Amino acid sequence: MRWSAVLLAVAGLTLGALVPTAHAADRVPLPVGTHWDYQLGGARPVPASVGVVLRDRRATPVRGRYNICYINAFQTQPDEGRFWRTRQHLILKRNGRPVLDSAWGEKLLDLRTPARRRTLARIVGAWMAGCARAGFDAVELDNLDSFSRSRRLVTPRQTQAYAALLTRRAHRSGLSVAQKNWPALDGRRVGFDFAVAEECARWHECGAYAAHYGRRVLVVEYRDRDFRRACHSQGRRLSVLRRDLALARNGVRRWC
């Protein structure tokens, strides 16, 4: 997903009181110095050089690797229409119509009240607990920056409050949590442990993630020229992956 320059204006917002208190020993940190693979479009064989694999929450973890569980935590998945049909009060609406991320056809979740944030956190928390039971080590919570597509209905502060609820629940399940999007935010303040940086070379944002998480940043680029730029500037310290945008099972997959 894309983010906009408006995010830089809210970089200073913090909610320090919301930082989860789980002990670091409760979860396994992201390993560094290994390749990673992004497999949302379908499972495929994992080369020996790949130590980190990210798959959908319904997929099976890879034995002997560090496994990250994908959850769309701020928007709906297109194939989950039946689930959200009975939970319409949790969908963000403007003039009675759902607010969409038009690029992906996903409806934004309504984070504007504490009650709705708590209800959503219970739903996503149950999904994360399922990831832990399945054997995943961490979770990626996608679309942290969805407020930038909310037509100013959802605020950055509301987003951070919800994110803190999610990271706390993830830590209780023994999972580390990846920040996905919103590079201007130091996600550690709301409990994130590492980052999945999508097209950070293309948008000149890799350094922002590295400033917060050091080497615990997983980079994915979807264009050759951005991949080459990422390898040149970040390849010696970060794990950089070239994938196709659809993350197809037999799609492009290269490493620095």
C-alpha positions as CSV (number, residue, x, y, z in Angstrom):
1,M,0.0,0.0,0.0
2,R,1.1,3.6,-0.6
3,W,1.5,6.4,1.9
4,S,1.5,10.1,1.3
5,A,3.7,13.0,2.3
6,V,1.1,14.1,4.8
7,L,2.5,11.4,7.1
8,L,5.6,13.4,7.7
9,A,3.6,16.2,9.3
10,V,2.4,13.8,12.1
11,A,5.8,12.2,12.8
12,G,6.0,13.8,16.2
13,L,2.7,12.4,17.5
14,T,3.3,9.9,20.3
15,L,1.3,7.9,22.8
16,G,4.0,6.8,25.2
17,A,1.5,5.8,27.9
18,L,0.1,3.1,25.5
19,V,3.4,1.2,25.0
20,P,2.8,-2.5,25.8
21,T,4.6,-3.8,28.8
22,A,5.2,-7.4,27.8
23,H,8.7,-8.7,28.5
24,A,11.1,-9.1,25.5
25,A,11.7,-12.8,26.6
26,D,8.0,-13.5,25.7
27,R,8.7,-13.3,22.0
28,V,11.5,-14.1,19.5
29,P,13.2,-11.1,17.8
30,L,13.5,-10.9,14.1
31,P,16.8,-12.5,13.0
32,V,19.2,-10.4,10.9
33,G,21.8,-11.4,8.3
34,T,19.5,-13.7,6.4
35,H,17.3,-13.4,3.3
36,W,13.5,-13.2,3.6
37,D,10.6,-14.2,1.3
38,Y,7.1,-12.6,0.9
39,Q,4.6,-15.3,0.0
40,L,1.1,-13.8,0.2
41,G,0.3,-15.0,-3.3
42,G,0.8,-18.7,-2.4
43,A,3.3,-20.9,-0.8
44,R,6.4,-21.9,-2.7
45,P,9.7,-23.7,-1.8
46,V,12.0,-21.8,0.4
47,P,15.8,-21.7,-0.5
48,A,18.3,-22.6,2.2
49,S,19.5,-19.0,2.3
50,V,16.1,-17.7,3.4
51,G,15.7,-17.6,7.1
52,V,12.5,-15.5,7.3
53,V,9.2,-16.3,5.6
54,L,6.0,-14.1,5.6
55,R,2.7,-15.8,4.7
56,D,-1.0,-15.2,5.2
57,R,-2.6,-16.1,8.5
58,R,-4.4,-19.0,6.8
59,A,-1.2,-20.5,5.5
60,T,1.1,-23.0,7.1
61,P,4.4,-21.8,8.6
62,V,7.7,-23.1,7.3
63,R,9.4,-25.5,9.7
64,G,12.8,-24.4,10.9
65,R,12.4,-20.7,9.7
66,Y,11.3,-17.5,11.4
67,N,7.7,-17.2,10.3
68,I,5.7,-14.0,10.1
69,C,1.9,-14.0,9.9
70,Y,0.2,-11.5,7.6
71,I,-3.0,-9.8,8.9
72,N,-4.8,-6.8,7.2
73,A,-5.5,-5.1,10.5
74,F,-6.7,-1.7,9.4
75,Q,-8.8,-2.6,6.3
76,T,-10.9,-5.5,5.2
77,Q,-9.7,-8.2,2.9
78,P,-11.7,-8.5,-0.4
79,D,-12.5,-12.2,0.3
80,E,-13.9,-11.5,3.8
81,G,-17.1,-9.8,2.7
82,R,-19.3,-12.3,4.5
83,F,-17.5,-11.9,7.8
84,W,-17.8,-8.1,7.7
85,R,-21.3,-8.1,6.5
86,T,-22.5,-8.7,10.0
87,R,-20.2,-6.2,11.5
88,Q,-21.1,-3.1,9.4
89,H,-20.9,-0.9,12.4
90,L,-17.1,-1.4,12.4
91,I,-16.7,-0.2,8.8
92,L,-15.8,3.4,8.3
93,K,-18.5,5.3,6.4
94,R,-19.0,8.7,4.9
95,N,-22.5,9.8,4.0
96,G,-23.6,6.2,4.7
97,R,-21.2,4.6,2.2
98,P,-18.0,2.7,3.1
99,V,-14.7,4.5,2.7
100,L,-12.5,2.5,0.3
101,D,-8.9,2.1,-0.4
102,S,-9.6,2.3,-4.1
103,A,-6.3,0.8,-5.1
104,W,-7.2,-2.5,-3.6
105,G,-11.0,-2.4,-3.2
106,E,-10.7,-2.7,0.6
107,K,-13.0,-1.0,3.1
108,L,-11.3,1.0,5.9
109,L,-12.1,0.0,9.5
110,D,-13.6,2.6,11.9
111,L,-11.1,3.5,14.6
112,R,-12.8,6.7,15.8
113,T,-14.1,5.6,19.1
114,P,-12.5,3.7,22.0
115,A,-15.3,1.1,21.9
116,R,-14.9,0.4,18.3
117,R,-11.1,0.1,18.7
118,R,-11.5,-2.3,21.5
119,T,-14.0,-4.5,19.5
120,L,-11.7,-4.5,16.5
121,A,-8.7,-5.3,18.7
122,R,-10.5,-8.4,20.0
123,I,-11.3,-9.6,16.5
124,V,-7.7,-9.1,15.3
125,G,-6.4,-10.3,18.6
126,A,-8.2,-13.6,18.0
127,W,-6.6,-13.9,14.6
128,M,-3.1,-13.2,16.1
129,A,-3.7,-15.8,18.8
130,G,-4.4,-18.3,15.9
131,C,-1.2,-17.3,14.3
132,A,0.7,-18.1,17.5
133,R,-1.0,-21.5,17.8
134,A,-0.2,-22.3,14.2
135,G,3.5,-21.8,15.0
136,F,4.2,-18.3,13.7
137,D,6.8,-16.2,15.5
138,A,5.6,-12.7,14.5
139,V,2.8,-10.9,12.8
140,E,2.7,-8.1,10.2
141,L,-0.2,-5.7,10.7
142,D,-0.8,-4.2,7.3
143,N,-2.1,-0.7,6.4
144,L,-1.1,1.2,9.5
145,D,-1.3,4.3,7.2
146,S,-5.0,3.8,6.3
147,F,-5.9,7.0,8.0
148,S,-4.3,8.8,5.1
149,R,-7.0,7.4,2.9
150,S,-9.9,8.0,5.3
151,R,-10.8,11.5,4.0
152,R,-9.7,12.9,7.3
153,L,-12.3,10.9,9.2
154,V,-9.6,8.9,11.2
155,T,-6.8,10.7,12.9
156,P,-3.1,9.6,13.4
157,R,-3.7,9.6,17.2
158,Q,-6.7,7.2,16.9
159,T,-4.6,5.0,14.7
160,Q,-1.8,4.9,17.2
161,A,-4.2,4.1,20.0
162,Y,-5.6,1.2,18.0
163,A,-2.1,0.0,17.0
164,A,-1.1,0.0,20.7
165,L,-4.0,-2.3,21.5
166,L,-2.9,-4.7,18.8
167,T,0.7,-4.8,19.7
168,R,-0.2,-5.5,23.3
169,R,-2.4,-8.4,22.3
170,A,0.3,-9.8,20.0
171,H,2.9,-9.7,22.7
172,R,0.6,-11.5,25.1
173,S,0.4,-14.2,22.5
174,G,4.2,-14.4,22.3
175,L,4.5,-12.7,18.9
176,S,6.8,-10.0,17.7
177,V,5.0,-7.3,15.6
178,A,6.1,-5.7,12.3
179,Q,5.3,-2.1,11.5
180,K,4.0,-1.8,7.9
181,N,3.9,1.6,6.3
182,W,4.0,5.1,7.9
183,P,7.8,5.4,8.0
184,A,7.6,8.8,9.8
185,L,6.3,7.2,12.9
186,D,8.7,5.6,15.4
187,G,6.5,2.6,15.9
188,R,8.5,1.4,18.9
189,R,6.5,4.0,20.9
190,V,3.3,1.9,20.4
191,G,5.0,-1.5,20.7
192,F,6.2,-2.5,17.2
193,D,9.4,-4.6,17.2
194,F,10.6,-4.4,13.6
195,A,9.5,-3.2,10.2
196,V,8.4,-4.5,6.8
197,A,9.4,-1.7,4.4
198,E,7.5,-1.8,1.2
199,E,9.2,0.1,-1.7
200,C,11.3,2.1,0.7
201,A,14.0,2.7,-1.9
202,R,11.5,3.9,-4.4
203,W,10.1,6.5,-1.9
204,H,13.5,7.2,-0.2
205,E,12.2,5.9,3.2
206,C,14.6,3.0,4.1
207,G,16.7,5.3,6.3
208,A,13.6,6.3,8.3
209,Y,12.8,2.7,9.1
210,A,16.5,1.8,9.9
211,A,16.7,4.8,12.2
212,H,13.9,3.2,14.4
213,Y,14.7,-0.5,14.1
214,G,18.4,-0.8,13.1
215,R,19.0,-3.9,11.0
216,R,15.5,-5.3,11.9
217,V,14.0,-4.1,8.7
218,L,12.7,-6.3,5.8
219,V,12.7,-4.5,2.5
220,V,10.6,-5.5,-0.5
221,E,10.8,-3.7,-3.9
222,Y,8.6,-4.3,-6.9
223,R,10.6,-2.6,-9.7
224,D,14.1,-3.5,-10.9
225,R,15.6,0.0,-10.6
226,D,14.3,0.4,-7.0
227,F,15.7,-3.1,-6.2
228,R,19.1,-2.1,-7.5
229,R,19.0,1.1,-5.6
230,A,18.0,-0.7,-2.4
231,C,20.8,-3.3,-2.8
232,H,23.3,-0.6,-3.4
233,S,22.3,1.6,-0.4
234,Q,20.9,-1.0,2.0
235,G,22.0,-4.5,0.9
236,R,24.9,-4.8,3.3
237,R,22.8,-4.2,6.4
238,L,19.2,-4.9,5.6
239,S,17.5,-7.9,4.0
240,V,16.3,-6.8,0.5
241,L,13.9,-8.8,-1.7
242,R,12.6,-8.2,-5.2
243,R,9.1,-9.5,-5.8
244,D,6.3,-8.9,-8.3
245,L,3.5,-6.7,-7.1
246,A,1.0,-9.5,-7.1
247,L,3.4,-11.7,-5.0
248,A,2.4,-14.6,-7.3
249,R,3.4,-18.1,-6.4
250,N,5.7,-18.3,-9.4
251,G,6.4,-14.6,-9.7
252,V,9.7,-12.7,-9.6
253,R,11.9,-13.4,-6.6
254,R,15.5,-12.2,-6.2
255,W,17.8,-11.1,-3.4
256,C,20.9,-8.8,-3.3
